[in-house]
Every structure is written in structure tokens, then in C-alpha cells.
């Protein structure tokens, strides 16, 4: 994929600038704002030494790194007003349980002044488009600096580590798909995944919604640990109400939904695998 195509199709073909911030009476301050040039939205507050990295720079480096590792960049986007920008790389499709799984390696950068460039895995189960984002790990060495060559080496190394982690994740999911679980799952176990207090109406409603999500997943994957895990991702994707699509993406990547999904994988694996 060409750089211009990736930027245009992902709606990330815009720039940011670092502008000094002043007090209410025009007095100088040690802080700077990162502003999106096409909308003038302030995306983050930084100090004077912060170096801006444009979307085009990151996308170009990621495309180059992806080409080096023979993986295909396919799509991207931004969250919020553009505080966080992501690009995704298509990985080979695998069959887990009763369905195919589309896999993407997600590269994340940001203009919020806080987030470094990080990488993580995205798995999409084709049957119901459930999405599971593994935690995007910040790479301490990949900072917002103008050193192209050094950054490319760091990105390639980070991608290699993420690819290894993704293969380990697939192995874990395949193992779960071959692990039969008891027909009866008690409420206490589901609460340990979702969180909450047993005697509240909210928790009872969440448990009921999760049990409804278990039906189609068990029909597809059988009464397996993988079927139960996919019921959780179906719940966080389709049962939970979000303000809008952007809020949903944030929740699945970084928020409560991401924590529930990660918690479910660890608890189900520890209990049954």
C-alpha cells in the first residue's frame, strides 16, 4: 500500500504543530499545546523538548517496517479528535474452534503528549465480528524523536516482538478451543470476570447478558473455554452500550472492555486450561 493511500483511507492525512500556551493575561508559560492543524483542536500538553512526529512519518516508518517483515499494512484510523492514531497490518488467517479468525497487528502512535509508539494484536472472529484487542504495550525506546534510522530499527524490533507475542496468543486460543468446560458456570465465576457485586441489579443484568452471549458462541465453538472467552468478547462488543463508535474503540483498546477481555482470558485459562 502506498503512503498517500494509507493516510487518505484512514483519514489521518493531517498534520499537528506545537504552539506555545499563554496565561489569561498573555503571560508566557513553560507549556506547549499539540494542535491539529486542520481543526485547531488541542490534542495534548507538552514541554519544550517534546518533538512532534507527524502521522505521515509514523505511517511511512510502519510501512517500511511491515515491508521488511513481509506483512501487509491494510488500514488505520484515529481516536477522539486525533489524540491517538493507529495503523493495522494484516496477519495470516487462522482457524480456531468453529470459526476463522482474522488477525491484525496494530501500531499505535499519539499526539496527546503521553503515549509512545506501541504495538499489540487484534483478533476478529468472523462469525460475529467479535474483536479482542490484546493490551497495546508502550515501547520505552520508541519515543517521539526525529531520528529516522534509529526509530526504524526500534519499530522493526518491536514488531518482531509483537509478532512473537501474537503467535503465543494464537497457541493459547487454540488450546482453549480444545478444552471442554462444565455445562454449568456459576454466577460467582462470571462475576470474577465482569466485576461487580452479586446482589446489585446492574451485576445481575450483566450476568444475564453474558449468559445470552454464551448461547451462540457455544453453538459455534462447543462448550469449550474458547467458546466462553468469545462469549465475553461478544458481550463487550455487542451487549455493552457505548456513547458512539469512537467510545467503543477506546473502551476495547484501552478501557473497561479491554480489561474485562484480558481478565476473562487469564481467568478462563487459569481455571480450565
Residue pairs with C-beta under 8 A, 6 or more apart in sequence:
1 63
1 72
1 73
1 74
3 56
3 59
3 60
3 63
4 13
6 12
6 59
6 63
6 73
6 75
6 76
6 87
7 13
7 55
7 56
7 59
9 75
9 76
10 59
10 75
10 76
10 77
10 78
10 87
11 77
11 78
12 55
12 59
12 76
12 77
12 78
12 82
12 85
13 55
13 56
14 36
14 37
14 38
14 39
14 55
14 82
15 36
15 37
15 38
15 54
15 55
15 56
16 34
16 35
16 36
16 37
16 43
16 52
16 54
16 82
16 111
17 34
17 35
17 37
17 52
18 32
18 33
18 34
18 35
18 46
18 50
18 52
19 32
19 33
19 35
20 28
20 29
20 31
20 32
20 33
21 29
21 31
21 32
21 33
21 45
22 28
22 29
23 29
30 47
30 48
31 45
31 46
31 47
32 45
32 46
32 47
32 48
32 50
33 42
33 43
33 44
33 45
33 46
34 42
34 43
34 44
34 45
34 46
34 50
34 52
34 111
34 112
34 113
35 41
35 42
35 43
36 43
36 81
36 82
36 111
39 81
39 82
41 81
41 82
43 80
43 81
43 82
43 83
43 111
43 112
43 113
44 83
44 110
44 111
44 112
44 113
44 114
45 113
46 113
50 113
50 144
51 144
51 145
51 146
52 111
52 144
53 109
53 144
53 145
53 146
55 85
55 109
57 148
58 85
58 87
58 107
58 109
58 117
59 76
59 87
61 148
61 151
61 152
61 155
62 73
62 87
62 89
62 107
62 155
63 73
64 152
65 152
65 155
65 156
65 159
66 72
66 73
66 89
66 159
68 156
69 156
69 159
69 160
69 163
71 89
71 90
71 91
71 105
71 159
71 163
72 89
72 90
73 87
73 88
73 89
73 90
74 88
74 89
74 90
74 104
75 87
75 88
76 85
76 86
76 87
76 88
77 85
77 86
77 249
78 84
78 85
78 86
79 85
79 86
79 246
79 249
79 250
79 253
80 246
80 250
82 111
83 110
83 111
83 112
84 108
84 109
84 110
84 111
84 112
84 115
85 108
85 109
85 110
85 111
86 106
86 107
86 108
86 109
86 253
87 106
87 107
88 104
88 105
88 106
88 107
88 122
89 104
89 105
89 106
89 107
89 159
90 102
90 103
90 104
91 103
91 104
91 105
91 163
91 166
92 103
93 100
93 101
93 102
93 103
94 100
94 101
94 103
94 170
94 174
95 101
96 125
96 170
96 173
96 174
96 177
96 226
97 173
97 177
97 220
97 221
97 222
97 224
97 226
97 227
97 230
98 127
98 220
98 221
98 222
99 125
99 126
99 127
99 220
99 221
100 125
100 126
101 123
101 124
101 125
101 126
101 170
101 173
102 123
102 124
102 126
103 121
103 122
103 123
103 124
103 166
103 170
104 121
104 122
104 123
104 124
105 119
105 120
105 121
105 122
105 159
105 162
105 163
105 166
106 119
106 120
106 121
106 122
106 133
106 136
106 253
107 117
107 118
107 119
107 155
107 159
108 115
108 117
108 118
108 119
108 120
108 136
109 115
109 117
110 116
115 138
116 138
116 139
116 140
116 142
116 143
116 144
117 138
117 139
117 142
117 143
117 144
117 155
117 158
118 136
118 137
118 138
118 139
118 142
118 158
119 136
119 137
119 139
119 158
119 159
119 161
119 162
120 133
120 134
120 135
120 136
120 137
120 162
121 133
121 134
121 162
121 165
121 166
121 169
122 131
122 132
122 133
122 134
123 131
123 132
123 134
123 169
123 173
124 130
124 131
125 230
125 233
127 220
128 216
128 217
128 234
128 238
129 237
130 230
130 233
130 234
130 237
130 238
131 233
131 237
131 252
132 233
132 261
132 265
133 252
133 253
133 258
133 261
134 165
134 166
134 169
134 262
135 258
135 262
136 253
136 254
137 162
139 154
139 158
141 154
142 151
142 154
142 155
142 158
145 151
172 265
172 269
172 273
173 226
173 229
175 273
176 224
176 225
176 226
176 229
176 268
176 269
176 272
176 273
177 221
177 224
177 225
177 226
177 227
178 224
179 224
179 225
179 226
179 272
179 273
180 222
180 223
180 224
181 223
181 224
181 225
181 227
181 228
181 272
182 223
183 223
185 214
185 228
187 198
187 207
188 198
189 267
189 271
190 207
190 210
190 211
191 198
191 203
191 207
192 267
193 210
193 232
193 260
193 263
193 264
193 267
193 268
194 203
194 206
194 207
194 210
194 260
195 260
195 263
196 202
196 203
196 206
197 203
206 235
209 235
209 239
210 231
210 232
210 235
210 239
212 239
213 231
213 232
213 234
213 235
213 238
213 239
214 227
214 228
214 231
216 234
217 227
217 228
217 230
217 231
217 234
218 227
218 231
220 227
220 230
221 227
221 230
225 268
225 269
225 272
225 273
228 264
228 268
229 264
229 265
229 268
232 260
232 261
232 264
233 261
233 264
235 260
236 251
236 252
236 257
236 260
236 261
237 248
237 252
237 257
240 251
240 257
242 248
242 251
248 257
251 257
251 258
252 258
252 261
